[in-house]
Amino acid sequence: MTEPTKILLDESELPTHWYNIIPDLPAPPPPVLHPGTLEPVGPDDLMPLFPIDLILQEVSPESYIEIPEEIREIYRLWRPSPMYRARRLERELDTPARIYYKYEGVSPAGSHKPNTAVAQAYYNAKAGIRKLTTETGAGQWGSALALACQMFGLECEVWQVAASFDQKPYRGSMMRAWGATIHSSPSEVTNAGRAILEQDPDSPGSLGIAISEAVEVAATNADTNYSLGSVLNHVLLHQTVIGQEAAAQLAKVGETPDIIIGCTGGGSNFSGLSFPFIREKLAGNINPTIRAVEPAACPSITKGEYRYDFGDTIGMTPLIKMHTLGHSFVPDPIHAGGLRYHGMSPLVSHLCELGLMEAVAIGQVECFEAAIRFARSEGIIPAPEPTHAIAAAMREADLCRESGEEKVVLIALCGHGHFDMGAYDTFLAGELSDYEFPAEAMGEALEKVPVVG
């Protein structure tokens, strides 16, 4: 019998619960601190931005949290998502490695982001909220939240990082088609945006700046909440449907991963794939290498410092302990806009400190070279973000070819690149270049980070 290339689950195998990794960790992550008192924040501190259900999920001691049927009903539009064995790529690379990819580009928004957008819109609608504000880099998150808000009757207002707003105009078209209002960030709409533009009228923007703008509007309107597409614990929690499905799909073909690879900006896609496998690693059932891949132009894990910092540029958020390049750091305008964040999820950062995972940084030229080889063998044109995971997987495949080792490599292909063709045109024209990491700019930004403890 021929082994399958496409591994599917049916609707009855859709996960019923999200997995919370925190109770299984050997040490709890550091608390989130109030920037004024430096004391751990409580639910009341977060109520101006989030509904109580999400706040409770953020600090839940439970290993599994049931997914409401209203959310699962919407998940069924595209979940369970498919997994593929990359046989044509394996032949192209002449490698004994067996490469599998979990494909999240089948969602209506074309990425993994609706897994949490739908959940967040549901809980906000349940709490009587009228509108959600958010930031977005490449537009994957903004379009996912616009879709989710439409499904639950909420208004949606999005600040998109200026560099990506210009690079990816059809992401904006998608958001507007689903009823959202969208601004290029920094904008003239908020005090935070105006302050940045006064300092730098040509600012390319950053996720930190866009967060400041979205938080400002949410914090000053009682009927409006803020929604974040990565970084926070409850966001990573919602994404664990990916890894739970992936584990079930690999079990169907009798495979156990030797290495699990995901691109990493704020951490949600990487966490969604890896956390259910880390659970099994902590239990002693498997022992895969868990590898995060970040852009060389914005390498928060591999170059940043592990310390308390603001999640936004202006300093409106609580202080979270994470790997950070400094909240005022503005990354170069690489095409992987969803990975241009100055910090890393505090939970992913904590896992790094515990030695449960590792990280590498790769430049965008190598990533696009890998993307073209992948597209020409597997047929799917990946978004710029998961090209980082593809490039790292190809490095691993080359090592397997040289050593003859038959490793099982699992990667997260978190979205398609149909709205990123301008980036591919630039690459194919030979005009794409790598940015040299500005260590001096990071040093200046880190000097502005609060000193805690």
Phi and psi in degrees as a GROMACS rama.xvg file:
@    title "Ramachandran Plot"
@    xaxis  label "Phi"
@    yaxis  label "Psi"
@TYPE xy
-72.4937  130.708  THR-2
-68.2076  142.317  GLU-3
-70.532  147.151  PRO-4
-91.0649  -35.3098  THR-5
-109.339  122.225  LYS-6
-110.433  117.591  ILE-7
-115.498  152.622  LEU-8
-114.866  153.244  LEU-9
-94.1345  175.093  ASP-10
-60.9318  -29.0588  GLU-11
-67.2015  -16.2311  SER-12
-98.5327  7.1757  GLU-13
-61.7097  131.445  LEU-14
-55.4013  142.2  PRO-15
-97.575  -15.0431  THR-16
-136.374  151.616  HIS-17
-86.7227  150.52  TRP-18
-102.553  127.047  TYR-19
-104.199  111.776  ASN-20
-75.7459  -20.6378  ILE-21
-57.4665  -46.0681  ILE-22
-62.1532  -20.4463  PRO-23
-89.7191  -6.77313  ASP-24
-76.9439  148.864  LEU-25
-68.4624  -18.794  PRO-26
-147.697  141.785  ALA-27
-72.4886  153.439  PRO-28
-69.5319  153.847  PRO-29
-59.8883  149.237  PRO-30
-71.8971  157.795  PRO-31
-79.9001  136.798  VAL-32
-112.638  146.25  LEU-33
-72.7875  129.641  HIS-34
-67.0453  -20.8005  PRO-35
-86.4558  -46.538  GLY-36
-96.2926  -17.8683  THR-37
60.7206  20.9596  LEU-38
-96.3869  154.554  GLU-39
-56.3574  138.526  PRO-40
-75.2286  151.088  VAL-41
-113.325  175.874  GLY-42
-54.4683  -37.5165  PRO-43
-62.6003  -31.4115  ASP-44
-69.1979  -25.2403  ASP-45
-99.5505  -11.4619  LEU-46
-60.2124  -30.7848  MET-47
-65.0367  -15.1713  PRO-48
-115.242  -32.1542  LEU-49
-129.601  150.867  PHE-50
-73.5927  157.396  PRO-51
-61.5  -34.6858  ILE-52
-60.5168  -41.4375  ASP-53
-72.2222  -35.0236  LEU-54
-62.4511  -42.3633  ILE-55
-67.0225  -35.1577  LEU-56
-66.547  -33.2252  GLN-57
-60.0981  -33.0822  GLU-58
-118.748  16.6449  VAL-59
-63.4342  138.532  SER-60
-90.2382  1.30423  PRO-61
-87.0952  140.513  GLU-62
-74.96  -28.7172  SER-63
-133.183  134.615  TYR-64
-121.887  124.455  ILE-65
-64.7406  137.629  GLU-66
-87.1891  118.967  ILE-67
-57.1432  146.767  PRO-68
-60.9099  -32.4779  GLU-69
-60.9675  -33.7567  GLU-70
-77.6692  -43.2317  ILE-71
-62.263  -33.9776  ARG-72
-59.6775  -40.9951  GLU-73
-75.1365  -40.1829  ILE-74
-51.4856  -36.7965  TYR-75
-64.0302  -13.2561  ARG-76
-61.4188  -28.7462  LEU-77
-141.578  -10.0594  TRP-78
-102.377  151.977  ARG-79
-65.7466  141.629  PRO-80
-82.6843  155.948  SER-81
-77.1777  156.301  PRO-82
-118.598  142.971  MET-83
-122.983  143.936  TYR-84
-89.4793  122.693  ARG-85
-83.2206  63.7969  ALA-86
-64.4093  -41.1549  ARG-87
-67.4723  -37.4031  ARG-88
-66.5932  -40.885  LEU-89
-57.4509  -43.1671  GLU-90
-67.3065  -38.7156  ARG-91
-60.8064  -38.5759  GLU-92
-87.6815  -8.70891  LEU-93
52.439  52.2477  ASP-94
-120.489  145.676  THR-95
-79.428  -7.20161  PRO-96
-63.4081  146.259  ALA-97
-106.442  113.874  ARG-98
-105.937  124.775  ILE-99
-117.584  143.908  TYR-100
-132.483  133.334  TYR-101
-89.594  117.891  LYS-102
-103.346  112.229  TYR-103
-97.1488  1.74284  GLU-104
-72.316  -1.6773  GLY-105
-82.7391  -6.11426  VAL-106
-70.1143  160.056  SER-107
-55.9783  -32.4423  PRO-108
-88.5187  -6.48031  ALA-109
84.8499  16.3675  GLY-110
-154.319  -177.253  SER-111
-77.2223  -11.9094  HIS-112
-60.8997  -32.0954  LYS-113
-62.2981  -18.3685  PRO-114
-56.4317  -37.347  ASN-115
-100.2  -28.4512  THR-116
-60.3331  -44.1448  ALA-117
-62.6253  -43.2472  VAL-118
-64.0045  -44.9724  ALA-119
-67.0136  -39.968  GLN-120
-64.3166  -40.2866  ALA-121
-59.5322  -49.9957  TYR-122
-68.7268  -33.1155  TYR-123
-70.1892  -40.8837  ASN-124
-63.4262  -40.2638  ALA-125
-60.0845  -32.6657  LYS-126
-85.0052  0.347837  ALA-127
84.245  16.2797  GLY-128
-74.4616  142.881  ILE-129
-92.8035  -35.368  ARG-130
-142.991  147.126  LYS-131
-116.3  139.468  LEU-132
-111.614  152.65  THR-133
-160.725  171.331  THR-134
-109.851  164.132  GLU-135
-153.265  146.499  THR-136
-91.4915  -87.1802  GLY-137
-71.3895  -14.06  ALA-138
103.199  -5.87618  GLY-139
-62.5408  -46.332  GLN-140
-70.4128  -44.2188  TRP-141
-58.9217  -42.247  GLY-142
-69.5125  -35.7068  SER-143
-65.1009  -42.7822  ALA-144
-70.4496  -36.0207  LEU-145
-59.18  -44.0913  ALA-146
-60.1213  -49.2508  LEU-147
-64.6368  -40.9071  ALA-148
-62.621  -39.5823  CYS-149
-60.7542  -37.6688  GLN-150
-70.5765  -24.1075  MET-151
-115.011  13.5865  PHE-152
72.0597  29.596  GLY-153
-105.142  150.111  LEU-154
-78.2923  154.672  GLU-155
-138.622  127.941  CYS-156
-125.432  126.028  GLU-157
-123.225  133.898  VAL-158
-106.148  114.514  TRP-159
-102.371  133.43  GLN-160
-51.6897  130.315  VAL-161
-54.177  -42.8918  ALA-162
-59.1794  -43.4828  ALA-163
-75.8485  -33.2881  SER-164
-56  -40.0594  PHE-165
-79.4657  -38.3198  ASP-166
-71.409  -31.3926  GLN-167
-129.117  67.2032  LYS-168
-62.0099  -28.8189  PRO-169
-77.5367  -14.8848  TYR-170
-64.1492  -41.1237  ARG-171
-62.624  -40.0914  GLY-172
-60.4772  -40.3347  SER-173
-63.5282  -45.1969  MET-174
-61.6369  -43.8167  MET-175
-66.8406  -34.41  ARG-176
-61.469  -31.8975  ALA-177
-92.7538  13.7061  TRP-178
92.6828  6.02208  GLY-179
-83.7705  154.648  ALA-180
-97.6879  134.605  THR-181
-130.134  139.087  ILE-182
-124.603  145.569  HIS-183
-77.508  131.932  SER-184
-113.065  131.708  SER-185
-74.633  145.842  PRO-186
-119.848  170.173  SER-187
-87.7468  2.68067  GLU-188
-77.9713  -29.2063  VAL-189
-121.319  160.537  THR-190
-63.0003  -40.0573  ASN-191
-62.2256  -45.6263  ALA-192
-63.8407  -43.3386  GLY-193
-63.2908  -37.2123  ARG-194
-65.1641  -40.5015  ALA-195
-66.9886  -43.9515  ILE-196
-65.6834  -30.8989  LEU-197
-66.22  -36.6036  GLU-198
-75.9311  -37.6729  GLN-199
-147.12  90.808  ASP-200
-59.6802  -22.3504  PRO-201
-104.366  23.4692  ASP-202
-56.287  130.843  SER-203
-74.7466  -6.19183  PRO-204
78.1574  171.786  GLY-205
-157.69  164.835  SER-206
-63.5106  -34.438  LEU-207
-62.149  -40.9646  GLY-208
-66.5295  -46.0359  ILE-209
-62.658  -36.0896  ALA-210
-61.892  -44.3511  ILE-211
-55.9167  -43.4906  SER-212
-66.6702  -45.2392  GLU-213
-66.5549  -39.8228  ALA-214
-66.3929  -39.8385  VAL-215
-57.8535  -45.7187  GLU-216
-68.2506  -41.4195  VAL-217
-65.9614  -40.6859  ALA-218
-71.037  -19.0504  ALA-219
-107.43  10.8052  THR-220
-136.054  118.998  ASN-221
-64.8162  -28.4543  ALA-222
-93.3708  11.2324  ASP-223
-124.351  135.117  THR-224
-118.642  164.398  ASN-225
-101.515  145.892  TYR-226
-131.207  131.106  SER-227
-114.2  138.576  LEU-228
-93.2118  -0.368897  GLY-229
-160.184  -169.926  SER-230
73.8159  -55.3921  VAL-231
-76.7516  156.717  LEU-232
-59.6913  -42.8979  ASN-233
-68.3005  -27.4041  HIS-234
-69.4225  -46.4447  VAL-235
-62.724  -38.3245  LEU-236
-54.6122  -50.0803  LEU-237
-62.7702  -28.9685  HIS-238
-77.4607  -8.68415  GLN-239
-70.0442  -5.12906  THR-240
-60.4215  -28.8135  VAL-241
-63.4691  -55.5881  ILE-242
-66.8928  -34.6959  GLY-243
-63.627  -43.2501  GLN-244
-65.3313  -41.7883  GLU-245
-60.902  -41.3269  ALA-246
-62.2792  -41.2859  ALA-247
-67.0961  -37.5738  ALA-248
-69.0447  -41.7021  GLN-249
-65.1115  -35.7814  LEU-250
-63.0459  -33.2893  ALA-251
-61.7456  -29.7164  LYS-252
-108.414  12.5223  VAL-253
68.621  31.5465  GLY-254
-110.074  148.349  GLU-255
-125.686  128.078  THR-256
-70.9173  137.433  PRO-257
-90.6459  -27.9048  ASP-258
-147.485  134.9  ILE-259
-120.255  127.19  ILE-260
-128.797  132.801  ILE-261
-143.559  145.193  GLY-262
-69.6499  153.278  CYS-263
-142.489  119.286  THR-264
-117.467  -69.8292  GLY-265
-100.156  -22.6036  GLY-266
117.483  -3.82123  GLY-267
-72.5587  -43.8288  SER-268
-64.8615  -47.4307  ASN-269
-58.9587  -46.0649  PHE-270
-66.4561  -41.7097  SER-271
-57.807  -39.4415  GLY-272
-75.9007  -45.131  LEU-273
-86.3692  -31.6308  SER-274
-58.5119  -44.3866  PHE-275
-62.7171  -28.8139  PRO-276
-77.2898  -34.8829  PHE-277
-64.4022  -34.6061  ILE-278
-54.5106  -46.7292  ARG-279
-69.7192  -31.5035  GLU-280
-67.0271  -43.2475  LYS-281
-64.3026  -31.245  LEU-282
-80.2185  -5.71879  ALA-283
82.1101  13.4085  GLY-284
-85.2085  -31.4895  ASN-285
-141.564  167.612  ILE-286
-143.3  57.9343  ASN-287
-76.2084  155.519  PRO-288
-78.1216  131.523  THR-289
-110.421  117.053  ILE-290
-126.013  122.243  ARG-291
-92.8037  141.506  ALA-292
-123.485  121.352  VAL-293
-119.479  162.987  GLU-294
-72.7451  140.495  PRO-295
-63.0112  -23.113  ALA-296
-81.2156  -14.4389  ALA-297
-145.288  63.2073  CYS-298
-92.0499  76.9789  PRO-299
-64.0047  -37.2393  SER-300
-76.3584  -48.1043  ILE-301
-80.9093  -20.6791  THR-302
-119.415  -24.4418  LYS-303
-76.1231  175.199  GLY-304
-105.409  148.261  GLU-305
-91.5767  103.704  TYR-306
-163.287  169.805  ARG-307
-72.4071  136.605  TYR-308
-156.005  165.394  ASP-309
-75.5645  148.197  PHE-310
-80.8781  -13.4066  GLY-311
-124.482  171.926  ASP-312
-76.4931  -41.1731  THR-313
-74.7086  -29.5033  ILE-314
99.3009  39.4424  GLY-315
-96.6337  -14.5738  MET-316
-91.5999  166.44  THR-317
-62.942  167.534  PRO-318
-88.6977  128.462  LEU-319
-123.038  142.048  ILE-320
-85.8064  119.457  LYS-321
-157.826  167.857  MET-322
-74.8213  124.521  HIS-323
-138.952  148.011  THR-324
-95.8551  1.6158  LEU-325
103.46  130.472  GLY-326
-64.7251  -18.2009  HIS-327
-93.3709  -0.35401  SER-328
-69.1161  128.954  PHE-329
-111.633  108.708  VAL-330
-66.4113  155.822  PRO-331
-62.1534  152.475  ASP-332
-78.2366  63.3022  PRO-333
-66.6619  162.87  ILE-334
-75.5556  -19.9164  HIS-335
-81.3193  70.9422  ALA-336
-61.3185  -27.6852  GLY-337
-71.949  -9.67257  GLY-338
-106.316  6.5022  LEU-339
-89.7146  65.8844  ARG-340
-123.275  139.307  TYR-341
-71.4685  -19.763  HIS-342
-126.532  178.381  GLY-343
-122.545  151.111  MET-344
-44.4449  133.675  SER-345
-60.9037  -31.6193  PRO-346
-72.5719  -42.1506  LEU-347
-63.8049  -42.1996  VAL-348
-59.0156  -41.3425  SER-349
-64.231  -40.8345  HIS-350
-62.6222  -37.053  LEU-351
-61.7763  -45.3023  CYS-352
-64.8218  -30.1202  GLU-353
-79.7547  -7.34239  LEU-354
78.5403  19.1093  GLY-355
-87.597  -7.43097  LEU-356
-154.921  171.693  MET-357
-135.865  171.468  GLU-358
-143.283  147.532  ALA-359
-134.401  159.319  VAL-360
-120.943  137.191  ALA-361
-131.743  140.026  ILE-362
-73.6542  158.275  GLY-363
-71.9863  -24.2131  GLN-364
-65.3287  -48.0001  VAL-365
-60.7024  -37.174  GLU-366
-64.81  -42.8477  CYS-367
-72.2235  -31.8619  PHE-368
-60.2876  -44.2055  GLU-369
-65.1342  -39.4003  ALA-370
-61.8667  -40.7296  ALA-371
-65.8986  -43.1042  ILE-372
-62.8669  -38.989  ARG-373
-65.8632  -47.4557  PHE-374
-62.0894  -38.6513  ALA-375
-78.6849  -14.1806  ARG-376
-103.976  -46.205  SER-377
-93.6349  -18.2079  GLU-378
93.2716  -21.8903  GLY-379
-89.9336  128.809  ILE-380
-89.2096  111.788  ILE-381
-80.9633  153.112  PRO-382
-62.0124  156.681  ALA-383
-58.7153  -30.2777  PRO-384
-63.5328  -55.5172  GLU-385
-71.2931  -7.26096  PRO-386
-60.2046  -24.7957  THR-387
-65.7762  -41.766  HIS-388
-67.9805  -38.6863  ALA-389
-63.173  -44.2161  ILE-390
-61.4235  -42.4255  ALA-391
-66.441  -37.021  ALA-392
-65.4707  -37.8523  ALA-393
-67.2239  -35.9584  MET-394
-60.0239  -43.2613  ARG-395
-66.3809  -39.3518  GLU-396
-63.3321  -38.2614  ALA-397
-63.2886  -40.7134  ASP-398
-64.2695  -37.4989  LEU-399
-66.7357  -38.1437  CYS-400
-63.0954  -41.5596  ARG-401
-70.1429  -34.125  GLU-402
-95.7817  -18.9911  SER-403
80.5409  7.12885  GLY-404
-78.6938  137.265  GLU-405
-99.5143  74.8617  GLU-406
-81.5036  150.647  LYS-407
-98.65  116.912  VAL-408
-110.228  124.822  VAL-409
-114.752  127.808  LEU-410
-125.744  159.247  ILE-411
-99.2618  116.239  ALA-412
-100.788  90.7767  LEU-413
-81.4822  -6.09311  CYS-414
-179.624  160.089  GLY-415
-88.8668  164.389  HIS-416
-106.343  27.195  GLY-417
-65.1232  -21.4153  HIS-418
-102.648  12.6407  PHE-419
-120.008  22.3208  ASP-420
-69.8622  -21.5263  MET-421
-60.7577  -38.3252  GLY-422
-65.0566  -40.8552  ALA-423
-67.2118  -38.5933  TYR-424
-59.3091  -43.3563  ASP-425
-61.325  -44.6164  THR-426
-64.1007  -48.2212  PHE-427
-66.5263  -23.0842  LEU-428
-83.5517  -0.749788  ALA-429
75.8776  21.0245  GLY-430
-107.26  3.00144  GLU-431
-85.7209  137.183  LEU-432
-135.024  160.459  SER-433
-86.8043  149.123  ASP-434
-97.9984  135.024  TYR-435
-74.9303  128.391  GLU-436
-61.6684  125.667  PHE-437
-83.0241  80.7473  PRO-438
-58.7295  -35.3697  ALA-439
-65.0096  -40.4905  GLU-440
-65.24  -37.7959  ALA-441
-63.3034  -43.009  MET-442
-59.5766  -41.938  GLY-443
-64.5583  -41.1346  GLU-444
-67.0484  -39.1394  ALA-445
-67.4584  -26.2741  LEU-446
-65.1487  -21.9014  GLU-447
-93.3155  -2.47086  LYS-448
-75.2815  135.68  VAL-449
-59.0529  146.598  PRO-450
-93.2193  119.042  VAL-451
-120.367  127.266  VAL-452
